[in-house]
C-alpha cells in the first residue's frame, strides 16, 4: 500500500525563510515523493526526476554559498530538510545527503577558480554526485586504500576500484580519494572526476535487502586521465578532506535515520489506534502504549542530538564527537523503532502490504554507511578517554 504522509513535526526554525523552505519541502515530499515510494522501491526505480526537481527548487546545495548557487542555509536547517525528505522516502533523503557529501571537498577546499567553474552546475544545475572513498579491501580502514593516481605532466592517471558507492553508475561526477604518495593517510589526494571521462565504468548495482531504489555499485577507474586542475586541495591532503567531509556527512545520516524512524512511528500509531482487538483499539493496551512512548522518546532524543551537533558546526566549534554520537544514536534508534513498528503491526507488519517491513530493512544500512556504528564508538571513546595506548 502507498506510504502514509508523515505527520508534520513541530519544528523550531530560526527564520521565516527557513519556515518557508520546510513548507516547500513538505509539499514536494507529500506530492511528488511519498505517493510513489513503495511502488518504486519495490521496482528498484531510482527517481532521477525527483532529483531534477530538487535541483531546480534549490534543494541540492542548501548548506553551500549562494555565490555559487547554494542555499546558504545553516546545517540546523539543512538537516531538518533531509529529515523531511527521508520521512517520505529514504532513497531521496539519503541521496541528497550523499550529493552534499560529494560536493563538500570542492566547496570547502577547492580554489576560487575551481569553485567558479564547477560548483554552479553541481549545486543547482541538475548534476548528481557520488563520494568514492571505500574499496573492496578497505572499508573501515579507509587509509589503506589502493586506488592510485600517478602524475603524468599536467594530468593525473587514476587506476583502481571503489566499492559500495551510492549513485555508482548514475552519478555525473565522483569525488575520488586516490593514493599519490606514501602508504597511510598522508599519501592520499582528492580529485573531482567527471563520470563521462574515458576509463570510468560501473559494475551492476549490488542486490540489497533494502534501499533497492538507490543504486550502490563498484566504480572502476581504468587509467582515467584528469587534469591537475581537478585535484582538490594539496597533494596528500585527501584523507584529511575525507574525514572532514564525513563529520558533516554523519549528521546527514543521523537526520535521515530520524526521518525514517518518524515514519515508522506514524505508521505504528495509525495502526494501533485503528486496529481493534478484544473490543477496543490495541493502542489502549499498556504494553503497546509503552512501546509507542519509548519510540517517540528515542526519536525526540535523536532529533535533539543531531540539531545540537549542527548548531556547534554552524558556530564554527568542534563537532566531530557530537556528529559521531548523533550518527550512532539516531541510526540505532531507527533500527529499534522500525523493528518495534513491525511488532506492533503483527502479521501485517511482516507483509509488503504495509511499509513497516520496508522501513525495517532500510534502517539496517544506516548503521553501516559512512562509518559503522562500531567505528562511531571508537571515535567517541577517543574523544572521551584519549587515543588507544597501542
C-alpha positions as CSV (number, residue, x, y, z in Angstrom):
1,X,0.0,0.0,0.0
2,X,1.2,3.6,-0.5
3,X,3.1,5.2,2.3
4,X,1.1,7.4,4.6
5,X,2.0,11.1,4.5
6,X,4.3,11.6,7.6
7,X,3.0,13.7,10.5
8,X,4.2,17.2,10.4
9,X,6.9,17.6,13.1
10,X,6.5,20.8,15.1
11,X,9.9,22.4,14.2
12,X,11.6,25.3,15.8
13,X,13.2,27.1,12.9
14,X,15.4,30.2,13.2
15,X,14.0,32.3,10.4
16,X,10.9,32.9,8.3
17,X,12.9,31.9,5.3
18,X,13.6,28.5,6.9
19,X,9.9,28.0,7.7
20,X,9.0,28.7,4.1
21,X,11.7,26.3,3.0
22,X,10.4,23.5,5.2
23,X,6.9,24.2,3.8
24,X,8.2,23.8,0.3
25,X,10.0,20.6,1.1
26,X,6.8,19.1,2.7
27,X,4.8,20.0,-0.3
28,X,7.3,18.3,-2.6
29,X,7.6,15.3,-0.3
30,X,3.9,14.7,0.0
31,X,3.0,15.5,-3.6
32,X,5.9,14.0,-5.6
33,X,7.8,11.5,-3.3
34,X,5.7,9.7,-0.8
35,X,2.8,8.5,-3.1
36,X,5.3,6.6,-5.3
37,X,7.8,5.4,-2.7
38,X,6.6,1.9,-2.1
39,X,6.0,1.1,-5.7
40,X,9.2,2.5,-6.9
41,X,11.3,0.9,-4.2
42,X,9.8,-2.5,-5.0
43,X,10.6,-1.9,-8.6
44,X,14.1,-0.7,-7.9
45,X,13.5,2.6,-9.6
46,X,15.8,5.5,-8.9
47,X,13.8,8.7,-9.0
48,X,16.2,10.9,-11.1
49,X,13.2,13.1,-12.0
50,X,12.7,13.9,-8.3
51,X,16.4,14.9,-8.0
52,X,16.0,17.2,-11.1
53,X,13.0,18.8,-9.3
54,X,15.0,19.2,-6.1
55,X,17.9,20.8,-8.0
56,X,15.6,23.2,-9.8
57,X,14.0,24.1,-6.4
58,X,17.4,24.9,-4.9
59,X,17.4,21.9,-2.6
60,X,20.6,20.2,-3.7
61,X,23.0,22.8,-2.4
62,X,21.4,24.1,0.7
63,X,24.4,24.4,3.1
64,X,26.7,26.0,0.4
65,X,27.4,29.5,-0.6
66,X,24.7,31.4,-2.6
67,X,27.5,32.9,-4.7
68,X,27.8,29.5,-6.4
69,X,24.1,28.6,-6.5
70,X,23.8,27.2,-3.0
71,X,21.1,28.0,-0.4
72,X,23.5,29.3,2.2
73,X,21.4,27.7,4.9
74,X,22.8,26.6,8.3
75,X,23.2,22.9,9.0
76,X,20.5,23.2,11.6
77,X,18.0,23.9,8.8
78,X,19.6,21.7,6.1
79,X,19.4,18.6,8.3
80,X,15.7,19.2,9.0
81,X,15.1,19.3,5.3
82,X,16.9,16.0,5.0
83,X,14.7,14.5,7.7
84,X,11.5,15.6,5.9
85,X,12.8,14.1,2.6
86,X,13.8,10.8,4.3
87,X,10.5,10.5,6.1
88,X,8.9,10.5,2.6
89,X,11.4,8.1,1.1
90,X,14.8,7.2,2.4
91,X,16.3,6.9,-1.1
92,X,15.7,10.6,-1.7
93,X,16.8,11.9,1.7
94,X,20.0,9.7,1.7
95,X,20.6,10.7,-2.0
96,X,20.6,14.4,-1.1
97,X,22.9,13.7,1.8
98,X,25.3,11.8,-0.4
99,X,25.3,14.6,-3.1
100,X,26.1,17.1,-0.3
101,X,28.9,14.9,0.9
102,X,30.3,14.6,-2.7
103,X,30.2,18.4,-3.1
104,X,31.9,19.1,0.2
105,X,35.6,18.7,-0.9
106,X,35.2,21.2,-3.7
107,X,33.1,23.7,-1.7
108,X,35.4,23.6,1.4
109,X,38.9,23.0,-0.1
110,X,38.7,23.9,-3.8
111,X,40.3,27.0,-5.2
112,X,38.2,30.0,-6.2
113,X,38.7,29.1,-9.9
114,X,37.6,25.5,-9.3
115,X,34.5,26.7,-7.4
116,X,33.5,29.2,-10.0
117,X,33.9,26.6,-12.8
118,X,32.2,23.6,-11.2
119,X,30.0,24.5,-8.2
120,X,27.1,26.2,-10.0
121,X,26.4,23.1,-12.1
122,X,26.8,20.8,-9.0
123,X,24.7,22.8,-6.7
124,X,21.9,23.9,-9.0
125,X,22.5,22.6,-12.5
126,X,20.9,19.2,-12.2
127,X,24.1,17.2,-11.7
128,X,24.3,14.4,-9.1
129,X,27.4,13.4,-7.2
130,X,28.9,10.4,-5.6
131,X,31.6,10.0,-2.9
132,X,34.4,7.5,-3.6
133,X,36.4,6.5,-0.5
134,X,35.7,2.8,0.3
135,X,37.2,0.0,-1.7
136,X,36.7,-3.8,-1.8
137,X,39.6,-4.3,0.6
138,X,39.4,-1.0,2.6
139,X,36.1,-0.2,4.3
140,X,36.5,0.9,7.9
141,X,40.3,1.0,7.3
142,X,39.9,3.7,4.6
143,X,43.5,4.9,5.0
144,X,44.7,1.7,3.4
145,X,43.0,2.4,0.1
146,X,44.8,1.2,-3.1
147,X,43.4,3.3,-5.9
148,X,46.4,5.2,-7.3
149,X,46.8,8.5,-9.1
150,X,50.1,8.9,-10.9
151,X,51.3,12.2,-12.2
152,X,51.8,12.5,-16.0
153,X,52.7,16.0,-16.9
154,X,49.8,18.3,-16.1
155,X,47.5,15.4,-15.7
156,X,46.9,12.5,-13.3
157,X,46.2,8.9,-14.3
158,X,43.8,7.2,-11.8
159,X,43.5,3.4,-11.6
160,X,41.6,1.4,-9.1
161,X,38.2,0.3,-7.9
162,X,35.9,1.9,-5.4
163,X,33.2,-0.1,-3.7
164,X,29.8,0.5,-2.0
165,X,29.3,3.7,-3.9
166,X,25.9,5.3,-3.6
167,X,24.8,6.6,-7.0
168,X,27.6,4.4,-8.6
169,X,26.8,4.3,-12.3
170,X,24.3,7.1,-12.4
171,X,26.3,10.0,-10.9
172,X,27.5,12.8,-13.1
173,X,30.7,13.3,-11.0
174,X,32.7,11.4,-8.5
175,X,34.8,12.9,-5.6
176,X,37.6,10.3,-5.6
177,X,40.3,9.7,-2.9
178,X,43.4,8.1,-4.5
179,X,46.9,7.4,-3.4
180,X,49.5,9.8,-4.8
181,X,52.3,9.1,-2.3
182,X,53.4,7.1,0.7
183,X,51.3,4.4,2.4
184,X,48.9,5.6,5.0
185,X,46.7,8.6,5.4
186,X,49.3,11.2,4.3
187,X,49.7,9.8,0.8
188,X,46.1,10.3,-0.3
189,X,44.8,13.1,-2.6
190,X,41.3,14.2,-3.6
191,X,40.1,14.5,-7.2
192,X,36.9,15.7,-9.0
193,X,36.3,13.1,-11.7
194,X,33.6,13.6,-14.4
195,X,31.5,10.4,-14.8
196,X,31.9,10.5,-18.6
197,X,35.7,10.5,-18.5
198,X,37.3,7.8,-20.6
199,X,38.0,4.7,-18.4
200,X,35.2,5.3,-15.8
201,X,32.7,2.5,-15.6
202,X,30.4,0.9,-13.0
203,X,29.6,-2.7,-12.2
204,X,26.0,-3.8,-12.0
205,X,24.3,-2.5,-8.8
206,X,24.5,-4.6,-5.7
207,X,21.5,-6.7,-4.7
208,X,20.5,-5.4,-1.3
209,X,18.0,-6.2,1.4
210,X,16.7,-2.6,1.4
211,X,17.2,0.7,-0.4
212,X,16.5,-1.0,-3.7
213,X,15.7,2.2,-5.4
214,X,19.2,3.7,-4.5
215,X,21.9,2.1,-6.7
216,X,25.0,1.0,-4.9
217,X,27.8,-0.2,-7.1
218,X,31.5,-0.6,-7.6
219,X,33.1,2.1,-9.8
220,X,36.1,1.3,-11.8
221,X,38.8,3.8,-12.9
222,X,40.9,2.3,-15.6
223,X,43.7,4.7,-16.5
224,X,41.4,7.7,-16.2
225,X,43.2,10.9,-17.1
226,X,42.2,14.1,-15.2
227,X,43.9,17.4,-15.4
228,X,45.7,18.8,-12.3
229,X,43.0,21.5,-12.2
230,X,40.7,18.8,-10.9
231,X,42.9,18.0,-8.0
232,X,41.2,19.3,-4.8
233,X,43.4,20.6,-2.1
234,X,47.1,19.9,-1.8
235,X,48.8,16.6,-2.6
236,X,48.5,14.4,0.4
237,X,45.6,16.3,1.9
238,X,42.9,14.0,0.7
239,X,42.4,11.9,3.8
240,X,42.0,14.9,6.0
241,X,39.4,16.2,3.5
242,X,37.7,12.9,3.5
243,X,37.4,12.8,7.3
244,X,36.2,16.4,7.5
245,X,33.5,15.6,4.9
246,X,32.4,12.5,6.9
247,X,31.9,14.5,10.1
248,X,29.3,16.5,8.3
249,X,28.0,13.5,6.3
250,X,27.3,11.6,9.5
251,X,25.0,14.4,10.6
252,X,23.1,13.9,7.3
253,X,22.8,10.1,8.0
254,X,21.5,10.9,11.5
255,X,18.8,13.2,10.2
256,X,17.8,10.6,7.6
257,X,17.6,8.0,10.3
258,X,15.2,10.2,12.4
259,X,13.0,10.8,9.4
260,X,12.7,7.1,8.7
261,X,12.0,6.4,12.4
262,X,9.4,9.1,12.5
263,X,7.6,7.5,9.5
264,X,7.7,4.1,11.3
265,X,6.2,5.6,14.4
266,X,3.5,7.3,12.4
267,X,2.6,4.0,10.8
268,X,2.6,2.2,14.2
269,X,0.4,4.9,15.8
270,X,-2.1,4.9,12.9
271,X,-2.4,1.1,13.0
272,X,-2.6,0.8,16.8
273,X,-5.3,3.4,17.1
274,X,-7.4,1.9,14.3
275,X,-6.9,-1.8,14.9
276,X,-9.4,-3.3,17.5
277,X,-8.9,-6.5,19.5
278,X,-11.0,-7.6,22.5
279,X,-13.5,-4.8,21.7
280,X,-11.1,-1.8,21.8
281,X,-8.2,-0.3,19.9
282,X,-4.9,-2.1,20.6
283,X,-3.4,1.3,21.5
284,X,-5.4,1.1,24.7
285,X,-3.2,-1.8,26.0
286,X,-0.4,-0.7,28.2
287,X,2.2,-2.9,26.6
288,X,1.7,-1.2,23.2
289,X,1.3,2.3,24.7
290,X,4.6,2.0,26.5
291,X,6.3,0.8,23.2
292,X,4.9,3.9,21.4
293,X,6.1,6.1,24.2
294,X,9.6,4.7,24.1
295,X,9.7,5.0,20.3
296,X,8.6,8.7,20.4
297,X,11.1,9.5,23.2
298,X,14.0,7.9,21.3
299,X,13.1,9.9,18.2
300,X,12.9,13.2,20.0
301,X,16.3,12.5,21.8
302,X,17.9,11.7,18.4
303,X,16.5,14.9,16.8
304,X,17.8,17.0,19.7
305,X,21.2,15.3,19.4
306,X,21.7,15.9,15.7
307,X,20.4,19.5,16.0
308,X,22.8,20.2,18.9
309,X,25.7,19.0,16.8
310,X,24.5,21.0,13.8
311,X,24.5,24.2,15.9
312,X,28.1,23.6,17.0
313,X,29.0,23.2,13.4
314,X,27.1,26.4,12.4
315,X,29.0,28.4,15.0
316,X,32.4,27.1,14.0
317,X,33.0,25.0,17.0
318,X,34.4,21.4,17.0
319,X,31.6,18.9,16.5
320,X,33.3,15.6,15.4
321,X,32.4,13.9,18.7
322,X,28.8,15.0,18.6
323,X,28.5,14.0,15.0
324,X,29.6,10.5,15.8
325,X,27.2,10.4,18.8
326,X,24.4,11.6,16.6
327,X,25.1,9.1,13.9
328,X,25.4,6.3,16.5
329,X,22.2,7.1,18.5
330,X,20.0,8.1,15.6
331,X,20.7,5.1,13.4
332,X,20.4,2.7,16.4
333,X,17.1,4.4,17.2
334,X,15.9,3.9,13.6
335,X,16.7,0.2,13.9
336,X,14.8,-0.2,17.2
337,X,11.8,1.9,16.2
338,X,11.3,0.2,12.8
339,X,11.6,-3.2,14.5
340,X,9.0,-2.2,17.1
341,X,6.8,-0.9,14.4
342,X,6.8,-4.3,12.7
343,X,6.0,-5.9,16.0
344,X,3.0,-3.5,16.7
345,X,1.6,-4.3,13.3
346,X,2.0,-8.0,14.0
347,X,1.5,-10.3,11.0
348,X,0.6,-7.3,8.8
349,X,3.9,-5.7,9.7
350,X,5.7,-8.7,8.2
351,X,3.9,-8.3,4.8
352,X,4.8,-5.9,2.0
353,X,1.2,-4.6,2.1
354,X,2.4,-2.2,4.8
355,X,5.6,-0.1,4.7
356,X,6.8,-1.1,8.2
357,X,8.8,-4.1,6.8
358,X,10.5,-1.9,4.2
359,X,11.4,0.7,6.9
360,X,13.0,-2.1,9.0
361,X,15.0,-3.3,6.0
362,X,16.1,0.2,5.1
363,X,17.1,1.1,8.7
364,X,19.8,-1.5,8.9
365,X,22.1,0.1,6.3
366,X,22.1,3.4,8.2
367,X,24.1,1.6,11.0
368,X,26.7,0.7,8.4
369,X,27.2,3.6,5.9
370,X,29.7,6.5,6.5
371,X,31.4,4.7,9.3
372,X,29.8,1.7,11.0
373,X,28.4,2.2,14.5
374,X,31.3,0.3,15.9
375,X,33.6,2.9,14.3
376,X,31.5,5.7,15.8
377,X,32.0,4.2,19.2
378,X,35.8,4.2,18.6
379,X,35.6,7.8,17.6
380,X,33.6,8.8,20.7
381,X,35.8,6.8,23.0
382,X,38.9,8.6,21.7
383,X,37.3,11.9,22.5
384,X,36.3,10.8,26.0
385,X,39.3,8.7,27.0
386,X,42.1,9.7,24.6
387,X,43.7,7.6,21.9
388,X,44.4,3.9,22.4
389,X,47.8,3.2,24.0
390,X,48.8,0.7,21.3
